[in-house]
């Protein structure tokens, strides 16, 4: 295995980590409208991710930075072709972070309600757009012989990509509902479990259609294995949630996310961005990568920094591992 193959795998791992962690973040933001009955319960949900949401976004920065350094041609084509949806995602992530920090700065109802609206929409929109983006990456887009995207924004809104967006929306919401059940106490915990069952069944239908479509269109033996793991894990998550084993349910929902993302990258390799115009114009791990020397330096840096990041983030989750409920909220602010 050459270094550009190694970095393709590492980037896949970074995206998997991001969707595993930020997935339930987005789900919690969406659930502030679907699950919480009042402002106090909204605060309970927000507090479940309060200590960790910003750390989860480090995985996105790492994935983007690694793509830029290891595969500059992929990065350039991706960000030029997907400029508008990626800009919308970026704006949403900025507003979402501000909303988490500023919501409780003033006691006025209108102030808090507006920031709560912002949390909901800036969680829902990226949850959809990430699925649309990765659906297009796997399906292939209009890339010419100069490695430039020559399609339009509306070319990205095809049935396969839209289905991918619906899958990530429902899967992240299910992942968030299971996390809410794991991290809360009392009535909100029971309602989170019931909602997780409903959303999980919807997710199962959509995800099965999307994964089968992917497998039939571009799949191989290894992607089939990943698909089976994703489906089995989702069924196991639904079963564990049904009997009140929230820890197992969250673990299995996380495996579902990881296996689904792995399947997409397995169907993609050795391409990083296929061309729908001509297969010879595909961006691959070979023609889109940096020089071997650059990849070698990056490998040494990643080998030193990555374990440190994982250790301190794991420590954060351990410190804030206990459940919370409305009884822990001093007031409704």
Residue pairs with C-beta under 8 A, 6 or more apart in sequence:
3 292
3 295
3 296
3 299
4 70
4 71
4 285
4 286
4 289
4 295
5 270
5 285
6 295
6 299
7 66
7 70
7 71
7 285
7 289
7 295
7 298
7 299
8 71
8 265
8 269
8 270
8 272
8 285
10 66
10 70
10 302
11 63
11 66
11 67
11 70
11 71
12 261
12 262
12 265
14 59
14 62
14 63
14 66
15 59
15 63
15 261
15 265
16 257
16 258
16 261
16 262
17 59
18 56
18 57
18 59
18 60
18 63
19 130
19 168
19 172
19 257
19 258
19 261
20 254
20 257
20 258
21 52
21 56
21 59
22 53
22 56
22 57
22 59
22 60
23 127
23 168
23 171
23 172
23 175
23 176
23 257
24 49
24 172
24 175
24 176
24 178
24 179
24 250
25 49
25 52
25 53
25 56
25 123
25 176
26 123
26 124
26 126
26 127
26 172
26 173
26 176
27 123
27 127
27 172
27 173
27 174
27 175
27 176
27 177
27 179
27 180
28 45
28 46
28 48
28 49
28 123
28 176
28 179
28 180
29 96
29 119
29 120
29 122
29 123
29 124
29 176
30 120
30 123
30 124
30 127
30 169
30 172
30 173
30 176
31 45
31 173
31 176
31 177
31 180
31 192
31 195
32 42
32 45
32 46
32 116
32 119
32 120
33 120
34 173
34 195
35 41
35 45
35 177
35 180
35 188
35 191
35 192
35 195
36 42
36 44
36 45
36 188
38 332
39 112
39 116
39 332
40 326
40 329
40 332
41 188
41 326
42 116
43 104
43 329
43 332
43 333
44 184
44 188
44 324
44 325
44 326
44 328
44 329
45 180
45 184
45 188
46 100
46 103
46 119
47 324
47 328
47 329
48 179
48 180
48 183
48 184
48 324
49 56
49 179
50 100
51 316
51 319
51 320
52 313
52 316
52 317
52 320
53 97
53 100
54 97
55 313
55 316
57 93
57 97
58 309
58 313
60 93
62 309
64 75
66 298
66 302
67 74
67 75
67 78
68 75
69 290
69 294
69 298
70 289
70 290
70 294
70 295
70 298
71 272
71 283
71 285
71 288
71 289
71 290
72 288
72 290
73 147
73 283
73 287
73 288
73 289
74 272
74 273
74 283
74 288
76 147
77 143
77 147
77 148
77 149
77 273
77 283
77 288
78 86
78 137
78 273
79 86
80 148
80 149
81 141
81 143
81 149
81 151
82 133
82 136
82 149
82 156
84 153
85 129
85 132
85 133
85 153
85 156
86 133
88 125
88 126
88 129
89 125
89 126
89 129
89 130
89 133
92 121
92 122
92 123
92 125
92 126
93 122
93 126
95 118
95 122
96 118
96 119
96 122
96 123
98 118
99 115
99 116
99 118
99 119
99 122
100 119
102 115
103 111
103 112
103 115
103 116
103 119
104 112
104 333
105 111
106 112
107 333
112 333
124 169
127 168
127 169
127 172
127 173
128 165
128 166
128 168
128 169
129 165
130 165
130 168
131 161
131 164
131 165
131 166
131 167
131 168
131 169
132 156
132 157
132 161
132 162
132 164
132 165
133 156
133 161
134 164
134 168
134 264
135 158
135 160
135 161
135 162
135 163
135 164
135 165
135 210
136 156
136 158
136 161
137 264
137 268
137 273
138 214
138 218
138 264
138 267
138 268
138 274
139 158
139 160
139 161
139 217
139 218
139 274
139 276
140 273
140 274
140 275
140 276
140 282
141 149
141 151
141 155
141 156
141 273
141 274
141 275
141 276
142 149
142 150
142 151
142 155
142 275
142 276
142 277
143 149
143 150
143 273
143 274
143 275
143 276
143 277
143 281
143 282
143 283
144 150
144 275
144 277
144 281
145 278
145 281
147 281
147 283
147 287
147 288
150 277
160 210
160 213
160 217
163 206
163 209
163 210
163 213
164 210
166 206
167 203
167 206
167 207
167 210
167 260
170 199
170 202
170 203
170 206
170 207
171 203
171 207
171 256
171 257
171 260
173 199
173 203
174 196
174 199
174 200
174 203
174 237
174 253
175 250
175 253
175 254
175 256
175 257
177 192
177 193
177 195
177 196
177 199
177 200
178 192
178 196
178 237
178 241
178 246
178 249
178 250
178 253
179 250
180 188
180 189
180 192
180 196
181 189
181 192
181 193
181 196
181 241
181 246
181 249
182 246
182 247
182 249
182 250
182 323
183 323
183 324
184 192
184 323
184 324
184 325
185 323
185 324
185 325
185 327
186 325
186 326
186 327
188 325
188 326
189 246
189 323
189 325
193 241
193 242
193 244
193 246
196 241
196 249
197 238
197 241
197 242
200 234
200 237
200 238
200 241
201 238
203 234
204 234
204 235
204 238
207 230
207 231
207 234
207 256
207 260
208 231
211 227
211 230
211 231
211 260
211 263
212 227
214 223
214 227
214 263
214 264
214 267
215 223
215 224
215 227
215 263
215 267
218 267
218 268
219 227
219 263
219 267
220 266
220 267
222 266
223 263
223 266
223 267
226 259
226 260
226 262
226 263
226 266
227 259
227 263
229 255
229 259
230 255
230 256
230 259
230 260
230 263
233 252
233 253
233 255
233 256
233 259
234 252
234 253
234 256
236 248
236 252
237 248
237 249
237 250
237 252
237 253
237 255
237 256
238 249
240 246
240 248
240 249
240 252
241 249
268 274
269 285
270 284
270 285
270 286
271 282
271 283
271 284
271 285
272 283
272 284
272 285
272 288
273 282
273 283
273 288
274 282
274 283
275 281
275 282
275 283
289 295
290 298
